[in-house]
Amino acid sequence: MGVRTRIAALAALALAGSVLVAGQADAGGNHSSLKPLATGLNGPRGVATYGHKVIYSVTDGSVYVTDGHKSVKLGTVPGSGGFPPAIDTNKWGTTYALTGAGGEPGQPPVPGSTTLYRLRYGKAPIKVADIGAYQKKDPDPYDQENNPTDSNPFGVAALSDGTVLVSDAAGNDLLRVWPNGHIKTVARLKPRTVKVPSGLPATDPDGNPLPPAGTPILAEAVATSVTVGSDGYWYVGELRGFPATPGTSQIWRIKPGSVGATCDPLKPAKGNCQRYADGYTSIVDLAGGPHGTLAVVELDKASWLKFELSGPTHGGLFLQYPGKNHRAGYKRELVKDQLTLPGGTAFDRWGGLYVSAPVFGPGAVYKVRY
């Protein structure tokens, strides 16, 4: 089994009916609770806000806007390949949608995949940039599976200057995209040596033997998520490649305007990309909130690999509070064990928090009371 992120493979499993997900509980946990905002959704994932409106994406590539009472379709992007696009909305109300690799690893790309779009209400979306084409000329120097030009753009953050940040889960980097389609590489995330966790079966679903527990493996970062903090810095979260060891996903803090920075777990306090937080598991989304807080979404607290091998347990939604010296402080889990396979999160301008789940199957977008 390679170390490339298996998100596209997870989507294929879901479409094949291999993933069965229980409904989300509308119940409190740890002094927090979930209030359904938009229900009856097929695989909700991306979440963004603009004023009192909440924007969200679903499996067929459609993006909707809701005021909590009625949802209106904003647009649909091609190339989703059965996995919802990532979305973000800038301060002027412009929404961007980002399609991932689409389909299964090793298969021809889905038309319109690995692409950043700008949505227009009532009109066809505008293609801003082909992320996959850029990555063909910008190989990952730290690739672990002999496919350094692979691309699976997974996270998006719209900046106030009109540019857009894209985190690429296969390229293991952060990109900045200009309105004319110009792209620069902001930072590269280096792999990290982790130990194979206990509790894995002897073989993967294809019958390939898995290494024994405790075996050290150099695991790719898998940059799934990006957001802008209230301090203006750019934050990137990791899924962690195979063997998806729990507690090894990091959050990196990157100086705005950086180009060619390196996020190095062996030198985490050096340069324009420095480690902000550690100890997370299978991060799939981040959101910058008030007073330096970050919302952090874990696909599955047991890891994405445990989910793929034996089915879902519980996803995680955390509030990460700032600490001293630009490092993370206390973190608080919200709606503990109330989410299955959450996909996205966002704050509104007043500090209201939203989350979507599950990313496969029937689901909803919720407001989190905390």
C-alpha positions as CSV (number, residue, x, y, z in Angstrom):
1,M,0.0,0.0,0.0
2,G,1.4,3.4,-1.0
3,V,1.5,6.4,1.2
4,R,-0.7,8.6,-1.1
5,T,-3.9,9.8,0.5
6,R,-6.8,7.4,0.0
7,I,-9.5,10.1,-0.1
8,A,-10.4,9.3,-3.7
9,A,-10.5,5.6,-2.9
10,L,-12.8,6.3,0.1
11,A,-15.2,8.1,-2.3
12,A,-15.2,5.1,-4.5
13,L,-15.9,2.8,-1.6
14,A,-18.8,5.0,-0.6
15,L,-20.3,5.0,-4.1
16,A,-20.0,1.2,-4.2
17,G,-22.1,1.0,-1.1
18,S,-19.3,-0.2,1.2
19,V,-19.7,2.6,3.7
20,L,-22.8,2.7,5.8
21,V,-23.1,5.7,8.1
22,A,-25.5,6.3,11.0
23,G,-27.4,9.6,11.1
24,Q,-26.0,12.4,13.2
25,A,-27.3,12.9,16.7
26,D,-29.0,16.1,17.5
27,A,-27.8,15.9,21.1
28,G,-25.3,17.7,23.3
29,G,-21.9,16.6,24.4
30,N,-19.2,18.4,26.5
31,H,-21.6,21.4,26.9
32,S,-22.1,21.7,23.2
33,S,-24.8,20.5,20.8
34,L,-25.8,20.4,17.1
35,K,-28.7,22.3,15.5
36,P,-29.6,21.1,12.0
37,L,-29.4,24.0,9.5
38,A,-29.9,22.1,6.2
39,T,-30.9,18.5,6.1
40,G,-31.5,15.7,3.6
41,L,-28.2,16.3,1.9
42,N,-26.2,13.8,-0.1
43,G,-22.7,13.8,1.2
44,P,-22.3,17.4,2.5
45,R,-18.8,18.6,2.8
46,G,-17.6,22.1,2.1
47,V,-18.9,24.9,4.5
48,A,-18.4,28.6,4.1
49,T,-20.3,31.7,5.4
50,Y,-21.2,35.2,4.2
51,G,-23.1,37.4,6.5
52,H,-26.1,35.5,7.8
53,K,-25.9,33.0,4.9
54,V,-24.2,29.6,5.0
55,I,-22.8,28.0,1.8
56,Y,-22.3,24.3,1.5
57,S,-21.4,21.7,-1.2
58,V,-22.7,18.2,-1.8
59,T,-21.6,15.0,-3.7
60,D,-22.8,15.9,-7.2
61,G,-20.6,19.1,-7.2
62,S,-23.5,21.4,-6.4
63,V,-23.1,24.4,-4.1
64,Y,-26.0,25.8,-2.2
65,V,-26.7,28.9,0.0
66,T,-29.1,28.7,2.9
67,D,-30.5,31.1,5.5
68,G,-31.5,28.3,7.7
69,H,-35.0,28.1,6.2
70,K,-34.5,27.7,2.5
71,S,-31.6,26.5,0.3
72,V,-30.9,28.0,-3.1
73,K,-28.5,26.5,-5.6
74,L,-25.5,28.8,-6.3
75,G,-24.0,26.6,-9.0
76,T,-22.5,23.2,-9.9
77,V,-19.0,22.4,-10.9
78,P,-17.8,19.5,-13.1
79,G,-15.1,17.1,-12.1
80,S,-16.2,16.1,-8.6
81,G,-16.1,12.4,-9.4
82,G,-18.5,11.6,-6.7
83,F,-16.7,13.6,-4.0
84,P,-18.0,17.1,-3.0
85,P,-15.8,20.1,-3.8
86,A,-14.1,22.2,-1.2
87,I,-15.5,25.7,-1.0
88,D,-14.8,29.1,0.5
89,T,-16.3,32.6,0.1
90,N,-14.4,35.8,0.3
91,K,-15.3,39.1,2.0
92,W,-17.1,40.3,-1.1
93,G,-19.3,37.2,-1.3
94,T,-17.5,35.5,-4.2
95,T,-17.6,31.7,-3.7
96,Y,-14.8,29.4,-5.0
97,A,-15.2,25.7,-5.5
98,L,-12.2,23.3,-5.7
99,T,-12.5,19.8,-7.3
100,G,-10.1,17.1,-6.2
101,A,-8.6,14.2,-8.2
102,G,-12.0,12.5,-8.8
103,G,-12.4,8.8,-9.4
104,E,-9.9,6.1,-8.3
105,P,-6.1,6.4,-8.0
106,G,-4.5,5.2,-11.2
107,Q,-7.5,5.9,-13.4
108,P,-7.8,8.6,-16.1
109,P,-8.7,12.0,-14.5
110,V,-12.3,13.0,-14.5
111,P,-12.9,16.0,-16.8
112,G,-12.9,19.2,-14.7
113,S,-11.1,17.6,-11.8
114,T,-8.2,19.2,-9.9
115,T,-9.6,22.6,-10.8
116,L,-10.4,25.8,-9.0
117,Y,-13.7,27.5,-10.1
118,R,-15.3,30.8,-9.4
119,L,-19.1,30.5,-9.0
120,R,-21.7,32.9,-10.4
121,Y,-25.3,32.7,-9.4
122,G,-27.5,31.6,-12.4
123,K,-24.5,31.3,-14.7
124,A,-21.9,28.6,-15.5
125,P,-18.8,28.6,-13.2
126,I,-15.6,30.2,-14.4
127,K,-12.5,28.1,-14.4
128,V,-9.7,30.0,-12.6
129,A,-6.8,27.5,-12.6
130,D,-6.0,23.9,-13.4
131,I,-4.2,22.8,-10.3
132,G,-3.3,19.4,-11.7
133,A,-1.6,20.9,-14.7
134,Y,0.5,23.2,-12.5
135,Q,1.6,20.3,-10.3
136,K,2.9,18.4,-13.4
137,K,5.6,21.1,-13.6
138,D,6.0,21.4,-9.8
139,P,7.0,17.9,-8.6
140,D,7.0,17.1,-4.9
141,P,10.7,16.6,-3.9
142,Y,9.6,14.6,-0.8
143,D,7.2,12.2,-2.6
144,Q,7.3,8.6,-1.2
145,E,5.5,6.6,-3.9
146,N,7.2,7.5,-7.2
147,N,4.5,9.8,-8.3
148,P,5.9,13.3,-7.6
149,T,3.6,15.2,-10.0
150,D,0.4,13.7,-8.5
151,S,-2.3,16.2,-7.5
152,N,-5.4,16.0,-5.3
153,P,-6.3,19.6,-4.3
154,F,-8.4,19.3,-1.2
155,G,-8.6,22.6,0.8
156,V,-9.3,26.1,-0.2
157,A,-9.2,29.6,1.5
158,A,-10.2,32.8,-0.3
159,L,-8.0,35.8,0.7
160,S,-9.0,39.4,1.0
161,D,-6.7,40.5,-1.8
162,G,-8.6,38.3,-4.4
163,T,-6.1,35.5,-4.4
164,V,-7.0,32.0,-3.3
165,L,-5.0,29.4,-1.2
166,V,-5.1,25.8,-2.2
167,S,-3.8,22.9,-0.2
168,D,-2.9,19.8,-2.3
169,A,-3.3,16.5,-0.5
170,A,-1.2,14.6,-3.1
171,G,1.3,17.3,-3.8
172,N,1.8,17.9,-0.1
173,D,2.0,21.6,-0.6
174,L,0.2,24.9,-0.3
175,L,-0.4,27.0,-3.5
176,R,-1.6,30.5,-4.0
177,V,-3.7,31.2,-7.1
178,W,-4.3,34.6,-8.7
179,P,-7.5,35.6,-10.5
180,N,-5.7,35.3,-13.9
181,G,-4.8,31.7,-13.1
182,H,-1.2,32.4,-12.1
183,I,0.0,30.0,-9.4
184,K,2.9,30.1,-6.9
185,T,4.0,27.4,-4.4
186,V,3.8,28.9,-1.0
187,A,5.1,26.0,1.1
188,R,6.0,22.3,0.9
189,L,5.2,19.9,3.8
190,K,7.9,17.3,4.4
191,P,7.0,13.7,5.4
192,R,7.3,12.6,9.0
193,T,8.6,9.3,10.5
194,V,5.8,7.6,12.4
195,K,5.3,4.1,13.9
196,V,2.7,1.7,12.6
197,P,-0.1,1.7,15.1
198,S,-1.4,-1.4,16.8
199,G,-4.8,-2.9,16.0
200,L,-4.5,-3.0,12.2
201,P,-5.4,-6.3,10.4
202,A,-2.6,-8.4,8.9
203,T,-3.6,-7.3,5.3
204,D,-5.2,-4.4,3.6
205,P,-8.5,-4.8,1.6
206,D,-6.5,-5.9,-1.4
207,G,-4.8,-8.7,0.5
208,N,-1.4,-7.0,0.8
209,P,0.4,-7.6,4.0
210,L,0.6,-4.6,6.4
211,P,3.8,-4.0,8.5
212,P,3.7,-5.1,12.1
213,A,2.9,-2.6,14.9
214,G,5.9,-0.4,15.9
215,T,7.5,-0.4,12.5
216,P,8.9,3.1,11.7
217,I,7.6,4.4,8.3
218,L,8.2,7.8,6.6
219,A,4.6,9.0,6.1
220,E,3.6,11.8,3.8
221,A,2.0,15.0,5.2
222,V,-1.1,15.0,3.0
223,A,-2.1,18.6,3.2
224,T,-5.9,18.5,3.3
225,S,-6.9,21.9,4.7
226,V,-6.1,25.6,4.8
227,T,-7.5,28.6,6.6
228,V,-6.6,32.1,7.6
229,G,-6.3,32.8,11.3
230,S,-7.5,36.0,13.0
231,D,-3.8,36.9,13.2
232,G,-3.6,36.9,9.4
233,Y,-1.3,33.9,9.2
234,W,-2.1,31.0,7.0
235,Y,-2.7,27.6,8.7
236,V,-2.4,24.2,7.0
237,G,-3.6,20.9,8.4
238,E,-2.4,17.3,7.7
239,L,-4.3,14.1,7.2
240,R,-1.1,11.9,7.6
241,G,-0.3,9.3,5.0
242,F,-0.1,5.6,5.4
243,P,-0.1,4.1,8.1
244,A,-2.2,7.1,9.3
245,T,-0.9,6.8,12.9
246,P,-3.2,8.5,15.3
247,G,-1.8,11.7,17.0
248,T,0.7,12.5,14.2
249,S,-1.3,15.1,12.2
250,Q,0.2,18.6,12.5
251,I,-1.0,22.1,11.9
252,W,1.5,24.5,10.3
253,R,1.5,28.3,10.7
254,I,2.8,30.1,7.5
255,K,3.8,33.7,7.2
256,P,1.5,35.5,4.7
257,G,3.1,36.2,1.3
258,S,5.6,33.3,1.7
259,V,7.0,31.6,-1.4
260,G,8.9,28.3,-1.4
261,A,8.8,27.8,2.4
262,T,9.4,24.4,4.0
263,C,7.4,22.8,6.7
264,D,9.8,20.4,8.4
265,P,8.9,18.2,11.3
266,L,12.6,17.8,12.2
267,K,13.0,21.7,12.3
268,P,9.5,22.7,13.3
269,A,10.4,26.2,14.6
270,K,12.5,27.3,11.7
271,G,11.6,29.5,8.7
272,N,8.4,31.0,7.4
273,C,6.5,27.7,8.0
274,Q,6.5,26.6,11.7
275,R,4.6,23.9,13.5
276,Y,1.6,25.4,15.4
277,A,0.0,22.3,16.8
278,D,0.6,18.5,17.0
279,G,-1.3,15.5,18.2
280,Y,-4.3,15.5,15.8
281,T,-5.6,12.6,13.7
282,S,-6.7,12.6,10.1
283,I,-7.5,16.4,9.8
284,V,-9.7,17.2,6.8
285,D,-10.7,20.8,7.5
286,L,-9.7,24.0,9.4
287,A,-11.5,27.2,10.1
288,G,-10.1,30.4,11.6
289,G,-12.3,31.9,14.3
290,P,-12.3,34.8,16.7
291,H,-9.5,35.6,19.2
292,G,-7.0,33.2,17.6
293,T,-9.1,30.1,17.8
294,L,-9.1,27.4,15.1
295,A,-11.8,24.9,14.4
296,V,-10.3,21.5,13.5
297,V,-12.2,18.6,11.9
298,E,-10.9,15.1,12.1
299,L,-12.5,12.7,9.6
300,D,-12.3,9.8,12.1
301,K,-10.6,9.9,15.5
302,A,-9.4,6.4,15.0
303,S,-7.7,7.5,11.7
304,W,-8.8,7.4,8.0
305,L,-7.1,4.0,7.6
306,K,-9.1,2.4,10.4
307,F,-12.2,3.7,8.8
308,E,-11.2,2.3,5.4
309,L,-10.3,-1.1,6.8
310,S,-13.2,-1.6,9.3
311,G,-15.7,1.2,9.0
312,P,-16.2,4.5,10.7
313,T,-16.1,5.2,14.4
314,H,-16.5,8.9,15.4
315,G,-15.2,12.0,13.8
316,G,-13.8,14.9,15.8
317,L,-14.5,18.6,16.0
318,F,-12.1,20.6,18.2
319,L,-11.6,24.2,19.1
320,Q,-7.9,24.9,19.2
321,Y,-7.1,27.9,21.4
322,P,-3.8,29.9,20.9
323,G,-1.0,29.6,23.4
324,K,2.3,31.4,23.9
325,N,5.0,32.2,21.4
326,H,2.8,31.5,18.3
327,R,2.1,28.0,19.4
328,A,-1.2,26.2,20.1
329,G,-2.5,26.1,23.7
330,Y,-5.5,24.3,25.1
331,K,-7.9,22.4,22.8
332,R,-11.5,21.5,23.5
333,E,-13.6,18.8,21.8
334,L,-17.1,19.9,20.8
335,V,-20.1,17.6,20.3
336,K,-18.0,14.6,21.4
337,D,-18.8,11.4,19.6
338,Q,-21.8,13.0,18.0
339,L,-20.3,13.2,14.4
340,T,-19.6,10.5,11.9
341,L,-17.2,11.4,9.1
342,P,-17.5,15.2,9.3
343,G,-16.2,16.9,6.2
344,G,-16.1,20.7,6.7
345,T,-16.4,23.6,9.1
346,A,-16.6,27.4,9.1
347,F,-17.1,30.3,11.4
348,D,-19.3,33.3,10.6
349,R,-18.3,36.8,11.4
350,W,-19.9,36.7,14.9
351,G,-18.1,33.5,15.9
352,G,-20.9,31.1,15.1
353,L,-19.6,27.7,14.1
354,Y,-20.9,25.3,11.5
355,V,-20.0,21.7,10.5
356,S,-21.1,19.2,7.9
357,A,-21.5,15.4,8.2
358,P,-21.2,12.8,7.0
359,V,-19.2,13.3,3.9
360,F,-20.6,10.0,2.5
361,G,-24.3,9.3,2.4
362,P,-27.3,11.2,3.8
363,G,-26.3,14.1,6.0
364,A,-26.7,17.7,7.1
365,V,-25.1,21.0,7.8
366,Y,-25.3,22.0,11.5
367,K,-24.8,25.0,13.6
368,V,-22.7,24.1,16.7
369,R,-23.9,25.5,20.0
370,Y,-20.8,25.7,22.3
